[in-house]
Amino acid sequence: MDTKYKILYVDDEESNLLIFKDTFRRDFEIQLAISAYKALEILEQGLVDIVITDQRMPGMTGVELLKEINERFSEIPPNRLMISGYSEDSDIKEAFLKYKLYKFVPKPWDYKELKQIIINAVKLK
């Protein structure tokens, strides 16, 4: 990979953020957000290649974040992933149908598999 893809990873658990960054820091340029609100602040500062979010977070769920991104940052490519140990089928279906969710990845994720999913998602541009 010549240019590192820019990933925004959103999770309310700091340990998940650190594990993700440590795992993928050589592969991608990673920005972390501890909340959906922090993610929106980061997105106001510039574009990313892909948004990866947890579903169950206080204040705003991952699906609600994807809806907000869809409305406020339509220029962001439709490359959105959700990584979560929790899913409500109706919420996730809504995210696929309305908010450009590319793939739902259950926790715990596998490095090689997730890396390939991220690359495939970014190439959809």
C-alpha positions as CSV (number, residue, x, y, z in Angstrom):
1,M,0.0,0.0,0.0
2,D,1.6,3.3,-1.1
3,T,-0.7,5.7,0.8
4,K,-2.1,4.7,4.1
5,Y,-5.9,4.8,4.3
6,K,-7.3,7.1,6.9
7,I,-9.5,5.3,9.4
8,L,-11.7,6.8,12.1
9,Y,-12.4,4.2,14.8
10,V,-15.1,5.0,17.3
11,D,-15.6,3.0,20.5
12,D,-16.5,4.1,24.0
13,E,-14.1,1.6,25.6
14,E,-10.6,3.0,25.7
15,S,-9.1,-0.5,25.7
16,N,-10.7,-1.3,22.4
17,L,-9.4,1.9,20.9
18,L,-5.9,1.1,22.0
19,I,-6.0,-2.5,20.8
20,F,-7.3,-1.4,17.4
21,K,-4.6,1.3,17.0
22,D,-1.8,-1.0,18.2
23,T,-2.9,-3.7,15.8
24,F,-3.4,-1.6,12.7
25,R,-1.0,1.3,13.1
26,R,1.4,-0.1,10.6
27,D,-1.3,-0.7,8.0
28,F,-3.4,2.5,8.3
29,E,-3.4,6.1,9.5
30,I,-5.8,5.9,12.5
31,Q,-7.8,8.5,14.3
32,L,-9.6,7.5,17.5
33,A,-12.8,8.8,19.0
34,I,-14.0,7.7,22.5
35,S,-17.6,8.8,21.6
36,A,-19.8,9.5,18.6
37,Y,-19.7,13.2,19.5
38,K,-15.9,13.2,19.4
39,A,-16.1,11.4,16.0
40,L,-18.3,14.1,14.6
41,E,-15.8,16.7,15.8
42,I,-13.0,14.9,14.0
43,L,-15.0,14.6,10.8
44,E,-15.6,18.4,10.9
45,Q,-11.8,18.8,10.6
46,G,-11.3,16.6,7.5
47,L,-12.1,13.6,5.4
48,V,-11.4,10.0,6.3
49,D,-11.4,7.0,4.0
50,I,-13.5,4.9,6.3
51,V,-15.5,5.1,9.5
52,I,-15.5,2.1,11.8
53,T,-17.9,2.3,14.8
54,D,-19.1,0.3,17.8
55,Q,-22.8,0.0,18.1
56,R,-23.6,0.2,21.8
57,M,-22.2,3.6,23.1
58,P,-23.7,6.0,25.6
59,G,-25.3,9.1,24.2
60,M,-25.4,8.0,20.6
61,T,-25.3,4.5,19.2
62,G,-23.2,3.5,16.2
63,V,-26.3,3.4,13.9
64,E,-27.3,6.9,15.1
65,L,-23.7,8.1,14.4
66,L,-23.9,6.6,10.8
67,K,-27.2,8.5,10.3
68,E,-25.6,11.7,11.5
69,I,-22.6,11.2,9.2
70,N,-25.0,10.5,6.3
71,E,-26.8,13.8,6.9
72,R,-23.9,16.0,7.7
73,F,-20.9,14.6,5.8
74,S,-22.3,13.2,2.6
75,E,-18.9,13.7,1.0
76,I,-17.4,10.9,3.1
77,P,-17.2,7.8,1.0
78,P,-19.8,5.2,1.8
79,N,-17.3,3.0,3.5
80,R,-18.7,2.3,6.9
81,L,-18.1,-0.6,9.1
82,M,-19.6,-1.6,12.5
83,I,-17.6,-3.7,15.0
84,S,-19.7,-4.8,18.0
85,G,-20.4,-7.5,20.4
86,Y,-24.0,-6.3,20.5
87,S,-26.5,-6.0,17.7
88,E,-30.1,-5.4,17.4
89,D,-31.2,-6.8,14.1
90,S,-33.6,-4.0,13.2
91,D,-31.0,-1.3,14.0
92,I,-28.3,-3.0,11.9
93,K,-30.7,-3.6,9.0
94,E,-31.6,0.1,9.1
95,A,-27.9,1.0,8.9
96,F,-27.4,-1.2,5.8
97,L,-30.5,0.2,4.1
98,K,-30.3,3.9,5.0
99,Y,-26.8,4.8,6.3
100,K,-24.3,3.1,3.9
101,L,-23.1,0.4,6.3
102,Y,-20.9,-1.8,4.3
103,K,-20.3,-4.7,6.8
104,F,-21.1,-5.7,10.4
105,V,-18.1,-7.4,12.1
106,P,-18.8,-9.2,15.4
107,K,-16.4,-8.9,18.3
108,P,-13.9,-10.4,18.7
109,W,-12.5,-9.7,15.3
110,D,-9.6,-11.4,13.5
111,Y,-6.7,-9.2,12.3
112,K,-6.3,-10.6,8.8
113,E,-10.0,-10.8,8.1
114,L,-10.7,-7.3,9.4
115,K,-7.7,-5.8,7.5
116,Q,-9.1,-7.3,4.3
117,I,-12.6,-6.1,5.0
118,I,-11.2,-2.6,5.6
119,I,-9.2,-2.6,2.3
120,N,-12.2,-4.0,0.4
121,A,-14.5,-1.3,1.8
122,V,-12.2,1.5,1.0
123,K,-11.8,0.3,-2.6
124,L,-15.5,0.7,-3.2
125,K,-15.2,4.4,-3.6
